């Protein structure tokens, strides 16, 4: 119990919100770590579509179908490249993809923009803890940078995004919300 108390104290000092499965007395309930892997920027020939980044500084999504991938990403054919435009449709049989994206100044090649700290679940709520390192350079152009986290398929009702120790977004999957802002599926895919 002393160790858990130290973890809670450290979380408070570092301003790391605890998953809702740990109450203010330090009792852990159903919170568990979720295995994940990261899709790299160069895995696919595609880029994030435009959105109103003034109104929505970050884009959040849970992709569970090829149609949802296509609503977020635009294919980018490049001569001499032989990479797919998106994941094979079979991925969605057992996995789903969490997306976080920001419009940022073009970063220095050595900067890691996103770092996943942990992915945890409590009952039907999944929480993604990550670091976002916004470049502070004076680049003459911006890019849409994204994080793509692949997790096992599960029936979560909500996803909470904790960026740099602060809650910055929620997807209310129970109400049918799969992206913020709402991205349009093509009419043939709805």
Backbone torsions as a table, in degrees:
resi	resn	phi	psi	omega
1	UNK	NA	-32.7	179.7
2	UNK	-64.7	-39.2	179.4
3	UNK	-63.8	-43.6	179.0
4	UNK	-63.6	-38.5	176.3
5	UNK	-61.8	-38.9	178.0
6	UNK	-67.0	-37.7	178.4
7	UNK	-64.3	-43.7	179.4
8	UNK	-63.9	-42.3	178.5
9	UNK	-63.3	-42.3	178.9
10	UNK	-64.9	-41.3	178.0
11	UNK	-60.9	-40.0	179.0
12	UNK	-65.5	-43.1	180.0
13	UNK	-64.1	-43.9	-179.1
14	UNK	-83.5	-0.2	-178.8
15	UNK	57.4	44.3	176.2
16	UNK	-99.7	111.6	178.6
17	UNK	-64.1	140.3	176.8
18	UNK	-88.0	150.2	177.6
19	UNK	-62.7	151.9	-174.6
20	UNK	-61.8	-12.3	179.7
21	UNK	-77.7	-4.0	176.0
22	UNK	-114.5	114.6	-176.3
23	UNK	-83.3	177.7	-175.3
24	UNK	-71.4	-5.2	174.1
25	UNK	-95.9	-0.9	177.9
26	UNK	89.8	7.7	-179.6
27	UNK	-83.3	122.3	178.4
28	UNK	-83.3	137.0	176.9
29	UNK	-107.4	-109.2	-173.6
30	UNK	-98.6	7.6	-176.3
31	UNK	-62.1	133.3	178.4
32	UNK	-144.2	152.0	177.8
33	UNK	-76.9	140.1	-179.3
34	UNK	-108.8	132.5	177.3
35	UNK	-69.9	148.4	-179.2
36	UNK	-153.2	165.3	170.2
37	UNK	-142.3	159.9	-176.4
38	UNK	-107.3	133.5	169.6
39	UNK	-85.0	129.9	-178.0
40	UNK	-83.0	153.6	179.9
41	UNK	-53.8	-38.6	-175.6
42	UNK	-84.8	3.4	-178.8
43	UNK	-67.9	-29.7	-174.3
44	UNK	-134.5	153.6	174.8
45	UNK	-91.1	76.5	-179.7
46	UNK	-157.0	163.8	177.2
47	UNK	-142.1	157.6	179.8
48	UNK	-67.5	135.3	176.7
49	UNK	-70.2	162.0	178.4
50	UNK	-68.3	149.9	171.2
51	UNK	-146.6	168.8	-179.5
52	UNK	-77.3	88.3	-175.5
53	UNK	-76.8	-7.6	172.8
54	UNK	-76.9	-42.4	178.8
55	UNK	-78.4	-37.4	-179.5
56	UNK	-124.0	92.7	-177.4
57	UNK	-60.0	-24.6	177.0
58	UNK	-131.5	147.8	173.7
59	UNK	-103.5	133.8	177.9
60	UNK	-124.9	140.3	177.8
61	UNK	-156.0	153.7	168.3
62	UNK	-119.9	110.8	-176.4
63	UNK	-95.7	121.7	-178.5
64	UNK	-124.0	-0.1	-179.4
65	UNK	-145.9	157.9	173.9
66	UNK	-59.6	-34.1	179.2
67	UNK	-63.6	-38.8	177.3
68	UNK	-67.7	-39.7	175.6
69	UNK	-57.0	-47.9	-178.1
70	UNK	-65.8	-25.8	177.2
71	UNK	-73.5	-26.2	-179.0
72	UNK	-95.5	-40.6	-172.8
73	UNK	-108.7	146.6	176.1
74	UNK	-112.4	133.2	178.7
75	UNK	-65.9	146.6	-179.3
76	UNK	-134.1	86.4	179.9
77	UNK	-68.4	134.2	179.9
78	UNK	-131.0	131.0	179.5
79	UNK	-61.3	139.7	177.6
80	UNK	83.6	-3.5	179.2
81	UNK	-104.2	145.1	-179.9
82	UNK	-133.4	49.4	177.5
83	UNK	-105.6	152.7	177.6
84	UNK	-70.8	162.0	177.7
85	UNK	-80.2	-19.7	-179.5
86	UNK	-164.5	176.5	-179.9
87	UNK	-63.8	151.9	173.6
88	UNK	-60.3	140.6	-177.5
89	UNK	-57.6	-23.3	-179.4
90	UNK	-65.5	-21.5	-180.0
91	UNK	-57.7	-34.2	-173.7
92	UNK	-77.4	-5.6	175.5
93	UNK	-68.2	-35.5	-175.7
94	UNK	-127.5	-7.3	-175.1
95	UNK	-137.1	166.4	175.2
96	UNK	-142.3	161.1	-172.1
97	UNK	-122.7	123.7	174.5
98	UNK	-91.7	131.6	179.4
99	UNK	-118.5	135.5	168.8
100	UNK	-129.0	131.8	-179.8
101	UNK	-139.3	147.2	176.0
102	UNK	-135.4	152.7	168.3
103	UNK	-92.4	122.7	-173.8
104	UNK	-135.1	159.7	170.0
105	UNK	-61.9	144.2	-179.6
106	UNK	-53.1	121.1	-174.6
107	UNK	-80.4	157.4	169.7
108	UNK	-59.7	143.1	-176.9
109	UNK	-58.9	-23.4	-178.0
110	UNK	-88.8	-5.7	-177.3
111	UNK	-83.3	129.1	170.7
112	UNK	-90.8	113.5	-173.9
113	UNK	-75.5	-40.9	-177.7
114	UNK	-124.1	140.8	173.8
115	UNK	-135.1	117.0	176.2
116	UNK	-75.5	129.1	177.5
117	UNK	-92.1	-45.8	175.8
118	UNK	-171.1	158.4	173.9
119	UNK	-125.9	121.9	-177.6
120	UNK	-131.6	157.1	178.0
121	UNK	-133.4	144.4	174.8
122	UNK	-132.5	107.2	-178.1
123	UNK	62.1	-114.3	-176.7
124	UNK	-108.5	17.8	179.2
125	UNK	-114.9	126.1	176.5
126	UNK	-105.1	139.6	179.5
127	UNK	-123.7	125.1	176.4
128	UNK	-104.3	115.4	176.0
129	UNK	-101.0	125.3	179.6
130	UNK	-150.4	160.2	174.2
131	UNK	-101.7	137.5	174.3
132	UNK	-118.5	119.2	-179.0
133	UNK	-106.8	93.3	-178.8
134	UNK	-74.0	122.9	179.8
135	UNK	-59.1	139.9	-179.7
136	UNK	-107.8	18.9	179.9
137	UNK	-82.6	172.3	-178.7
138	UNK	-105.8	52.4	-179.8
139	UNK	-60.8	149.3	-178.0
140	UNK	-83.4	-1.7	179.4
141	UNK	-147.9	162.4	179.4
142	UNK	-113.4	162.1	175.5
143	UNK	-133.6	162.8	173.1
144	UNK	-99.2	104.6	-179.0
145	UNK	-95.9	141.6	-178.2
146	UNK	-139.1	159.9	173.2
147	UNK	-116.7	131.1	178.9
148	UNK	-124.5	110.7	-175.8
149	UNK	-110.8	120.0	180.0
150	UNK	-93.9	126.6	179.4
151	UNK	-127.6	160.8	175.8
152	UNK	-62.2	147.2	178.6
153	UNK	-64.5	133.9	178.7
154	UNK	-158.6	160.8	-177.2
155	UNK	-91.6	52.4	178.7
156	UNK	-61.8	145.1	178.0
157	UNK	-97.0	-18.9	-178.2
158	UNK	-153.1	145.0	171.2
159	UNK	-122.4	128.7	179.1
160	UNK	-109.1	132.8	-178.9
161	UNK	-106.7	119.9	179.0
162	UNK	-112.4	105.3	-177.1
163	UNK	-105.3	122.0	178.6
164	UNK	52.2	38.5	176.0
165	UNK	85.8	1.0	-179.9
166	UNK	-123.7	142.5	175.0
167	UNK	-71.9	121.9	-177.8
168	UNK	-116.9	-13.8	-178.7
169	UNK	-164.1	158.4	176.7
170	UNK	-141.2	137.3	167.7
171	UNK	-106.7	122.4	178.2
172	UNK	-95.3	82.5	-175.7
173	UNK	-64.8	-31.0	-178.8
174	UNK	-60.8	-29.5	179.7
175	UNK	-93.6	5.4	179.0
176	UNK	93.5	1.0	-179.9
177	UNK	-78.1	117.9	179.4
178	UNK	-114.7	-11.1	177.0
179	UNK	-148.0	150.7	172.3
180	UNK	-133.5	116.7	-0.8
181	UNK	-69.4	167.3	179.9
182	UNK	-65.7	122.5	178.4
183	UNK	-100.8	142.1	-175.5
184	UNK	-85.3	129.8	169.5
185	UNK	-83.0	146.4	177.1
186	UNK	-63.8	151.1	-174.6
187	UNK	-60.2	-31.1	179.5
188	UNK	-75.8	-13.4	-176.9
189	UNK	-104.3	-3.5	-176.6
190	UNK	-76.9	NA	NA
